[in-house]
Amino acid sequence: MKFPLVLLTLLQLHQITQPGNENLIDTTCRTTANYDLCVSAVTADPRSAAAAKVEEVGLIVVEAVRVKAEVALSVIKGMKPTSPEYRAAMEDCRDSYEAVVMADVPEAVAALTRGVPKFAEYGMKDAAWEAEICDRRLGTAAEKGTLRDVNKSVQELAGVACGIIRNLL
């Protein structure tokens, strides 16, 4: 009976962020343009408890960019264009976010994993740019409210990722 209790206790202790991790996260996030967003994005991921290097913190934020880009794709899929121009803009946004999910994020992950942060930064800069392109393409369409919020989130998260990655250059 003692073994399951001991095992459960050890598992719980393992999930607690170690002081070194908190210091790494705090120090790393302070180098970004949006400290609060950085800390929030990093600590929301369970992998942050074991993060021991800046690269790992960067990978967590890159993953957050991917998740937000997938949210954008879901929003786009659920929107009903009211005009041909708006339909074309939505198709452009879909293409932009597919590029983020299928190219920019994998490029950043591969670059961080292989120790080539310059290419990770390129991928995240492009992710921010794709979100901005989508927002501009939509213009003043009244229906873009939710997508505008997601675009802003992607831009801000990608900016945080770039800030983290710059620590590695």
Residue frames as a rotation matrix with the C-alpha (Angstrom) as fourth column:
MET 1
0.562 0.827 0.000 0.00
0.827 -0.562 0.000 0.00
0.000 0.000 -1.000 0.00
LYS 2
0.366 -0.497 -0.787 2.91
0.233 -0.769 0.594 2.36
-0.901 -0.401 -0.166 0.63
PHE 3
-0.562 -0.679 0.472 4.34
0.603 0.054 0.796 1.97
-0.566 0.732 0.378 -2.88
PRO 4
-0.001 0.593 0.805 1.35
0.932 -0.291 0.215 3.57
0.362 0.751 -0.553 -4.72
LEU 5
0.864 0.327 -0.384 1.34
0.472 -0.793 0.386 6.45
-0.178 -0.515 -0.839 -2.24
VAL 6
0.071 -0.934 -0.349 5.08
0.243 -0.323 0.914 7.01
-0.967 -0.150 0.204 -2.66
LEU 7
-0.541 -0.240 0.806 4.76
0.809 0.115 0.577 6.78
-0.231 0.964 0.132 -6.45
LEU 8
0.440 0.792 0.422 1.90
0.840 -0.530 0.118 9.26
0.317 0.303 -0.899 -6.49
THR 9
0.756 -0.222 -0.616 3.86
0.270 -0.751 0.603 11.68
-0.596 -0.622 -0.508 -4.31
LEU 10
-0.322 -0.945 0.064 6.90
0.394 -0.072 0.916 11.44
-0.861 0.320 0.395 -6.58
LEU 11
-0.305 0.276 0.912 4.80
0.944 -0.039 0.327 12.06
0.125 0.961 -0.248 -9.67
GLN 12
0.782 0.623 -0.012 3.26
0.614 -0.767 0.188 15.15
0.108 -0.154 -0.982 -8.09
LEU 13
0.455 -0.699 -0.552 6.66
0.177 -0.537 0.825 16.48
-0.873 -0.473 -0.121 -7.07
HIS 14
-0.457 -0.646 0.612 7.96
0.704 0.158 0.692 15.93
-0.544 0.747 0.382 -10.59
GLN 15
0.100 0.607 0.788 5.19
0.940 -0.317 0.126 18.10
0.326 0.728 -0.603 -12.03
ILE 16
0.787 0.138 -0.601 5.99
0.428 -0.824 0.371 21.05
-0.444 -0.549 -0.708 -9.77
THR 17
0.725 -0.545 0.421 8.11
0.151 -0.470 -0.870 23.65
0.672 0.694 -0.259 -11.51
GLN 18
0.282 -0.736 -0.616 11.56
0.960 0.219 0.177 23.66
0.004 -0.641 0.768 -9.97
PRO 19
0.577 -0.076 -0.813 13.04
0.262 -0.926 0.273 26.99
-0.774 -0.370 -0.514 -8.80
GLY 20
-0.539 -0.841 -0.042 15.63
0.162 -0.152 0.975 26.79
-0.827 0.519 0.218 -11.58
ASN 21
-0.445 0.476 0.758 12.83
0.895 0.204 0.398 26.47
0.035 0.856 -0.516 -14.13
GLU 22
0.642 0.712 -0.283 11.02
0.735 -0.677 -0.038 29.50
-0.218 -0.184 -0.958 -12.74
ASN 23
0.186 -0.672 -0.717 14.25
0.027 -0.726 0.687 31.49
-0.982 -0.147 -0.117 -12.94
LEU 24
-0.759 -0.448 0.472 14.87
0.432 0.195 0.881 30.31
-0.486 0.873 0.046 -16.51
ILE 25
-0.035 0.844 0.535 11.33
0.989 -0.047 0.138 31.19
0.141 0.534 -0.834 -17.54
ASP 26
0.707 0.296 -0.642 11.45
0.492 -0.858 0.146 34.57
-0.507 -0.419 -0.753 -15.79
THR 27
-0.143 -0.877 -0.459 14.87
0.023 -0.467 0.884 35.48
-0.989 0.116 0.087 -17.19
THR 28
-0.747 -0.131 0.651 13.98
0.601 0.285 0.747 34.32
-0.284 0.950 -0.134 -20.68
CYS 29
0.172 0.927 0.332 10.58
0.981 -0.193 0.031 36.01
0.093 0.321 -0.943 -20.77
ARG 30
0.457 -0.056 -0.887 12.07
0.365 -0.898 0.245 39.31
-0.811 -0.436 -0.390 -19.59
THR 31
-0.639 -0.752 -0.161 13.98
0.113 -0.299 0.947 39.48
-0.761 0.587 0.277 -22.90
THR 32
-0.490 0.543 0.682 10.73
0.868 0.230 0.440 39.49
0.082 0.808 -0.584 -24.89
ALA 33
-0.829 0.231 0.508 8.46
-0.071 -0.946 0.315 42.38
0.554 0.225 0.801 -25.80
ASN 34
0.148 0.950 0.276 5.55
-0.684 -0.103 0.722 40.86
0.714 -0.296 0.635 -23.86
TYR 35
-0.783 -0.578 0.231 6.67
-0.537 0.439 -0.721 39.38
0.315 -0.688 -0.654 -20.54
ASP 36
-0.324 0.729 0.603 3.18
-0.714 0.230 -0.661 38.50
-0.621 -0.645 0.445 -19.29
LEU 37
0.647 0.553 -0.525 2.18
-0.762 0.447 -0.469 36.72
-0.025 0.703 0.710 -22.49
CYS 38
-0.105 -0.801 -0.590 5.48
-0.622 0.516 -0.589 34.84
0.776 0.306 -0.552 -22.49
VAL 39
-0.838 -0.217 0.501 5.11
-0.544 0.403 -0.736 33.61
-0.042 -0.889 -0.455 -18.91
SER 40
0.048 0.960 0.277 1.48
-0.760 0.215 -0.613 32.70
-0.648 -0.182 0.740 -19.50
ALA 41
0.598 0.168 -0.784 2.21
-0.747 0.472 -0.469 30.75
0.291 0.865 0.408 -22.69
VAL 42
-0.357 -0.843 -0.403 5.19
-0.551 0.538 -0.638 28.92
0.754 -0.006 -0.656 -21.22
THR 43
-0.848 -0.027 0.530 3.69
-0.505 0.347 -0.790 27.99
-0.163 -0.937 -0.308 -17.87
ALA 44
0.220 0.975 -0.022 0.45
-0.904 0.195 -0.381 26.81
-0.367 0.103 0.924 -19.50
ASP 45
0.440 -0.156 -0.885 2.43
-0.551 0.731 -0.403 23.99
0.709 0.665 0.235 -21.11
PRO 46
0.980 -0.014 0.200 3.26
-0.157 0.564 0.811 21.05
-0.124 -0.826 0.550 -18.81
ARG 47
0.561 -0.825 0.063 6.68
0.703 0.436 -0.562 20.75
0.436 0.360 0.825 -20.45
SER 48
0.398 -0.411 0.821 7.70
-0.292 -0.904 -0.311 24.01
0.870 -0.116 -0.480 -18.77
ALA 49
0.900 -0.018 0.436 8.20
-0.425 0.183 0.886 22.12
-0.096 -0.983 0.157 -15.50
ALA 50
0.623 -0.684 0.378 11.11
0.530 0.726 0.439 20.25
-0.575 -0.073 0.815 -17.05
ALA 51
0.836 -0.311 0.452 12.49
0.271 -0.483 -0.833 23.04
0.477 0.819 -0.320 -19.25
ALA 52
0.550 -0.729 -0.408 16.18
0.603 0.009 0.797 23.45
-0.578 -0.684 0.445 -18.53
LYS 53
-0.610 -0.777 0.156 17.35
0.639 -0.365 0.677 25.42
-0.469 0.513 0.719 -21.59
VAL 54
-0.430 0.397 -0.811 16.24
-0.405 -0.888 -0.219 28.48
-0.807 0.234 0.542 -23.50
GLU 55
-0.871 0.073 -0.487 15.70
-0.444 0.308 0.841 26.27
0.212 0.948 -0.236 -26.57
GLU 56
-0.740 0.614 -0.274 13.07
0.653 0.754 -0.072 24.30
0.163 -0.232 -0.959 -24.67
VAL 57
-0.308 0.618 -0.724 11.27
0.331 -0.644 -0.690 27.48
-0.892 -0.452 -0.006 -23.64
GLY 58
-0.605 0.008 -0.796 11.39
-0.652 -0.579 0.489 28.58
-0.457 0.815 0.356 -27.28
LEU 59
-0.931 0.253 -0.262 9.90
0.027 0.766 0.642 25.28
0.363 0.591 -0.720 -28.45
ILE 60
-0.518 0.777 -0.357 7.02
0.750 0.212 -0.627 25.71
-0.412 -0.593 -0.692 -26.02
VAL 61
-0.181 0.446 -0.876 6.17
-0.150 -0.893 -0.424 29.15
-0.972 0.055 0.228 -27.42
VAL 62
-0.802 -0.101 -0.588 6.55
-0.594 0.036 0.804 27.92
-0.059 0.994 -0.089 -31.02
GLU 63
-0.829 0.546 -0.122 4.02
0.533 0.837 0.123 25.21
0.169 0.037 -0.985 -30.16
ALA 64
-0.264 0.743 -0.616 1.69
0.493 -0.445 -0.748 27.90
-0.829 -0.501 -0.249 -28.80
VAL 65
-0.498 0.037 -0.866 1.97
-0.636 -0.695 0.335 29.70
-0.590 0.718 0.370 -32.16
ARG 66
-0.949 0.142 -0.280 0.98
-0.109 0.687 0.719 26.47
0.294 0.713 -0.637 -33.93
VAL 67
-0.581 0.770 -0.265 -2.03
0.773 0.418 -0.478 26.02
-0.256 -0.482 -0.838 -31.66
LYS 68
-0.177 0.500 -0.848 -3.20
0.028 -0.858 -0.512 29.61
-0.984 -0.114 0.138 -32.28
ALA 69
-0.714 -0.105 -0.692 -2.73
-0.663 -0.217 0.717 29.19
-0.225 0.970 0.086 -36.03
GLU 70
-0.885 0.440 -0.151 -4.92
0.359 0.853 0.378 26.09
0.295 0.281 -0.913 -35.89
VAL 71
-0.301 0.786 -0.539 -7.51
0.606 -0.279 -0.745 28.12
-0.736 -0.551 -0.393 -33.97
ALA 72
-0.406 0.097 -0.909 -7.38
-0.517 -0.845 0.140 30.67
-0.754 0.527 0.393 -36.81
LEU 73
-0.930 0.055 -0.364 -7.97
-0.292 0.490 0.821 27.91
0.223 0.870 -0.440 -39.35
SER 74
-0.640 0.738 -0.214 -10.99
0.765 0.586 -0.267 26.74
-0.072 -0.335 -0.940 -37.36
VAL 75
-0.216 0.537 -0.816 -12.37
0.179 -0.799 -0.574 30.28
-0.960 -0.270 0.077 -37.16
ILE 76
-0.652 -0.104 -0.751 -11.88
-0.654 -0.425 0.626 30.73
-0.385 0.899 0.209 -40.90
LYS 77
-0.948 0.287 -0.141 -13.61
0.173 0.832 0.527 27.44
0.268 0.475 -0.838 -41.62
GLY 78
-0.407 0.828 -0.386 -16.61
0.855 0.197 -0.480 28.53
-0.321 -0.526 -0.788 -39.52
MET 79
-0.465 0.209 -0.861 -16.98
-0.102 -0.978 -0.182 31.96
-0.880 0.003 0.476 -41.11
LYS 80
0.133 0.605 0.785 -19.52
0.873 0.304 -0.382 32.56
-0.470 0.736 -0.488 -43.85
PRO 81
-0.847 -0.518 -0.123 -18.29
0.388 -0.759 0.523 35.14
-0.364 0.395 0.843 -46.38
THR 82
0.108 0.940 -0.322 -20.89
0.405 -0.338 -0.850 37.74
-0.908 -0.039 -0.417 -47.36
SER 83
0.750 0.086 -0.656 -19.30
-0.498 -0.579 -0.645 38.89
-0.435 0.811 -0.392 -50.62
PRO 84
0.898 -0.440 0.017 -16.94
0.324 0.634 -0.702 37.56
0.298 0.636 0.711 -53.31
GLU 85
0.246 -0.841 0.482 -14.18
-0.385 -0.541 -0.747 39.90
0.889 -0.002 -0.457 -52.12
TYR 86
0.212 -0.095 0.973 -14.55
-0.976 0.031 0.216 38.67
-0.051 -0.995 -0.086 -48.57
ARG 87
0.953 0.137 0.270 -14.58
-0.119 0.989 -0.082 35.06
-0.278 0.046 0.959 -49.77
ALA 88
0.629 -0.776 0.029 -11.27
0.203 0.128 -0.971 35.66
0.750 0.617 0.238 -51.58
ALA 89
0.054 -0.593 0.803 -9.83
-0.771 -0.536 -0.344 37.28
0.635 -0.601 -0.486 -48.45
MET 90
0.569 0.222 0.792 -10.86
-0.737 0.566 0.371 34.28
-0.366 -0.794 0.485 -46.34
GLU 91
0.967 -0.254 0.026 -9.19
0.233 0.834 -0.501 31.93
0.105 0.490 0.865 -48.83
ASP 92
0.281 -0.901 0.332 -6.01
-0.152 -0.383 -0.911 34.02
0.948 0.205 -0.244 -48.60
CYS 93
0.143 -0.174 0.974 -6.16
-0.975 -0.195 0.109 33.85
0.171 -0.965 -0.198 -44.79
ARG 94
0.897 0.199 0.395 -6.63
-0.279 0.948 0.154 30.10
-0.344 -0.248 0.906 -44.93
ASP 95
0.745 -0.667 -0.014 -3.58
0.315 0.370 -0.874 29.81
0.588 0.647 0.486 -47.20
SER 96
0.121 -0.705 0.699 -1.57
-0.575 -0.624 -0.529 32.04
0.809 -0.338 -0.481 -44.85
TYR 97
0.271 0.035 0.962 -2.38
-0.945 0.198 0.259 29.98
-0.181 -0.980 0.087 -41.79
GLU 98
0.994 -0.015 0.104 -1.79
0.038 0.974 -0.225 26.71
-0.098 0.228 0.969 -43.57
ALA 99
0.429 -0.896 0.115 1.69
0.036 -0.111 -0.993 28.03
0.902 0.431 -0.015 -44.37
VAL 100
0.056 -0.376 0.925 2.23
-0.920 -0.379 -0.099 28.80
0.388 -0.845 -0.367 -40.68
VAL 101
0.587 0.285 0.757 1.15
-0.657 0.715 0.240 25.31
-0.473 -0.639 0.607 -39.58
MET 102
0.949 -0.107 0.297 2.80
0.234 0.870 -0.434 23.36
-0.212 0.481 0.851 -42.38
ALA 103
0.472 -0.810 0.347 5.99
0.511 -0.069 -0.857 25.38
0.719 0.582 0.381 -42.97
ASP 104
0.191 -0.442 0.877 6.81
-0.442 -0.836 -0.325 28.13
0.877 -0.325 -0.355 -40.47
VAL 105
0.631 0.098 0.769 6.30
-0.771 0.187 0.609 26.16
-0.084 -0.977 0.194 -37.26
PRO 106
0.933 -0.326 0.154 8.06
0.326 0.945 0.023 22.99
-0.153 0.028 0.988 -38.49
GLU 107
0.395 -0.819 0.415 10.96
0.303 -0.311 -0.901 25.17
0.867 0.482 0.126 -39.71
ALA 108
0.226 -0.271 0.936 11.25
-0.752 -0.660 -0.009 26.80
0.620 -0.701 -0.353 -36.29
VAL 109
0.847 0.122 0.518 11.01
-0.454 0.672 0.585 23.48
-0.276 -0.731 0.624 -34.43
ALA 110
0.812 -0.573 0.109 13.66
0.552 0.693 -0.464 21.87
0.190 0.437 0.879 -36.64
ALA 111
0.258 -0.746 0.614 15.95
0.030 -0.629 -0.777 24.89
0.966 0.219 -0.140 -36.34
LEU 112
0.373 -0.089 0.923 15.69
-0.881 -0.346 0.323 25.04
0.291 -0.934 -0.208 -32.55
THR 113
0.932 0.024 0.361 16.19
-0.163 0.919 0.359 21.30
-0.323 -0.393 0.861 -32.27
ARG 114
0.668 -0.694 0.268 19.26
0.701 0.467 -0.539 21.38
0.249 0.548 0.799 -34.52
GLY 115
0.184 -0.626 -0.758 20.80
0.704 -0.454 0.546 24.46
-0.686 -0.635 0.357 -32.94
VAL 116
-0.715 -0.341 0.611 20.25
0.684 -0.523 0.509 26.85
0.146 0.781 0.607 -35.85
PRO 117
-0.235 0.714 -0.659 18.17
0.697 -0.348 -0.627 29.58
-0.677 -0.607 -0.416 -34.18
LYS 118
-0.773 -0.081 -0.630 18.46
-0.276 -0.851 0.447 32.03
-0.572 0.519 0.635 -37.07
PHE 119
-0.847 0.480 -0.226 16.09
-0.071 0.321 0.944 29.84
0.526 0.816 -0.238 -39.12
ALA 120
-0.386 0.720 -0.576 13.73
0.922 0.319 -0.219 29.49
0.026 -0.616 -0.787 -36.17
GLU 121
-0.450 0.178 -0.875 13.54
0.225 -0.926 -0.304 33.27
-0.864 -0.334 0.376 -36.03
TYR 122
-0.923 0.119 -0.365 12.78
-0.384 -0.319 0.866 33.42
-0.013 0.940 0.341 -39.76
GLY 123
-0.671 0.693 -0.264 9.93
0.502 0.687 0.525 30.95
0.545 0.220 -0.809 -39.28
MET 124
-0.196 0.605 -0.772 8.40
0.915 -0.171 -0.366 32.93
-0.353 -0.777 -0.520 -36.44
LYS 125
-0.661 -0.044 -0.749 8.81
-0.114 -0.981 0.159 36.25
-0.742 0.191 0.643 -38.23
ASP 126
-0.912 0.343 -0.226 7.01
-0.203 0.103 0.974 34.74
0.357 0.934 -0.025 -41.19
ALA 127
-0.460 0.780 -0.424 4.22
0.855 0.518 0.025 33.44
0.239 -0.351 -0.905 -38.93
ALA 128
-0.281 0.310 -0.908 3.69
0.491 -0.766 -0.414 36.99
-0.824 -0.562 0.063 -37.62
TRP 129
-0.822 -0.095 -0.561 3.77
-0.381 -0.640 0.667 38.33
-0.422 0.763 0.490 -41.17
GLU 130
-0.828 0.552 -0.097 1.18
0.300 0.582 0.756 35.78
0.474 0.597 -0.648 -42.37
ALA 131
-0.210 0.762 -0.613 -1.17
0.946 0.002 -0.323 36.85
-0.245 -0.648 -0.721 -39.57
GLU 132
-0.383 0.015 -0.924 -0.68
0.058 -0.998 -0.040 40.49
-0.922 -0.069 0.381 -40.51
ILE 133
-0.976 0.037 -0.214 -1.31
-0.216 -0.059 0.975 39.71
0.023 0.998 0.066 -44.19
CYS 134
-0.538 0.828 -0.157 -4.57
0.781 0.560 0.277 38.02
0.318 0.026 -0.948 -43.24
ASP 135
-0.111 0.499 -0.859 -5.65
0.734 -0.542 -0.410 40.99
-0.670 -0.676 -0.306 -41.16
ARG 136
-0.605 -0.184 -0.775 -4.83
-0.256 -0.876 0.408 43.47
-0.754 0.445 0.483 -43.92
ARG 137
-0.976 0.219 -0.015 -6.52
0.072 0.381 0.922 41.35
0.207 0.898 -0.387 -46.57
LEU 138
-0.335 0.902 -0.273 -9.76
0.942 0.319 -0.102 41.35
-0.005 -0.292 -0.957 -44.60
GLY 139
-0.615 0.043 0.788 -9.76
0.247 -0.938 0.244 45.14
0.749 0.345 0.566 -44.57
THR 140
-0.817 0.357 0.452 -12.74
-0.572 -0.598 -0.561 46.63
0.070 -0.717 0.693 -42.76
ALA 141
-0.317 0.735 -0.599 -15.08
-0.096 0.603 0.792 43.66
0.944 0.308 -0.121 -43.10
ALA 142
0.093 0.464 0.881 -17.44
-0.911 -0.318 0.263 43.65
0.402 -0.827 0.393 -40.13
GLU 143
0.884 0.376 -0.276 -17.25
-0.286 0.904 0.317 39.84
0.369 -0.202 0.907 -39.85
LYS 144
0.234 -0.906 -0.354 -13.55
0.083 0.381 -0.921 39.74
0.969 0.186 0.164 -39.06
GLY 145
0.494 0.007 0.870 -13.81
-0.742 -0.518 0.425 40.52
0.454 -0.855 -0.251 -35.31
THR 146
0.883 -0.137 0.449 -12.95
-0.202 0.752 0.627 37.06
-0.423 -0.645 0.637 -33.99
LEU 147
0.688 -0.652 0.320 -10.33
0.702 0.487 -0.519 36.47
0.183 0.582 0.792 -36.65
ARG 148
0.430 -0.531 0.730 -8.75
-0.182 -0.843 -0.506 39.85
0.884 0.085 -0.459 -35.91
ASP 149
0.668 -0.148 0.729 -8.31
-0.741 -0.040 0.671 38.76
-0.070 -0.988 -0.136 -32.28
VAL 150
0.821 -0.369 0.436 -6.68
0.302 0.928 0.217 35.49
-0.484 -0.047 0.874 -33.36
ASN 151
0.617 -0.608 0.499 -4.46
0.477 -0.216 -0.852 37.32
0.626 0.764 0.157 -35.85
LYS 152
0.476 -0.411 0.777 -3.29
-0.628 -0.778 -0.027 39.61
0.616 -0.475 -0.629 -33.06
SER 153
0.772 -0.157 0.616 -2.62
-0.456 0.540 0.708 36.63
-0.443 -0.827 0.345 -30.78
VAL 154
0.775 -0.506 0.379 -0.54
0.625 0.705 -0.335 34.90
-0.098 0.497 0.862 -33.45
GLN 155
0.494 -0.600 0.630 1.44
0.123 -0.669 -0.733 38.07
0.861 0.439 -0.256 -34.10
GLU 156
0.519 -0.270 0.811 2.12
-0.801 -0.484 0.352 38.62
0.297 -0.833 -0.467 -30.40
LEU 157
0.816 -0.207 0.540 3.06
-0.138 0.837 0.529 34.99
-0.561 -0.507 0.654 -29.70
ALA 158
0.706 -0.584 0.401 5.34
0.664 0.347 -0.663 34.88
0.248 0.734 0.633 -32.73
GLY 159
0.468 -0.515 0.718 6.95
-0.296 -0.857 -0.422 38.10
0.833 -0.015 -0.553 -31.47
VAL 160
0.656 -0.202 0.727 7.52
-0.716 0.138 0.684 36.47
-0.239 -0.970 -0.054 -28.09
ALA 161
0.839 -0.349 0.418 9.03
0.392 0.920 -0.018 33.43
-0.378 0.179 0.908 -29.81
CYS 162
0.581 -0.646 0.496 11.39
0.372 -0.331 -0.867 35.72
0.724 0.688 0.048 -31.77
GLY 163
0.519 -0.362 0.774 12.43
-0.711 -0.685 0.157 37.43
0.474 -0.632 -0.613 -28.55
ILE 164
0.744 -0.221 0.631 13.27
-0.338 0.689 0.641 34.09
-0.577 -0.690 0.438 -26.97
ILE 165
0.795 -0.410 0.447 15.08
0.601 0.634 -0.486 32.87
-0.084 0.655 0.751 -30.06
ARG 166
0.677 -0.550 0.489 17.22
-0.144 -0.751 -0.645 36.04
0.721 0.366 -0.588 -30.20
ASN 167
0.659 -0.437 0.613 18.77
-0.691 -0.029 0.722 34.91
-0.297 -0.899 -0.321 -26.92
LEU 168
0.600 -0.366 0.712 20.26
0.260 0.930 0.260 32.02
-0.757 0.029 0.653 -28.86
LEU 169
0.906 -0.232 0.354 21.79
0.316 -0.184 -0.931 34.03
0.281 0.955 -0.093 -31.71
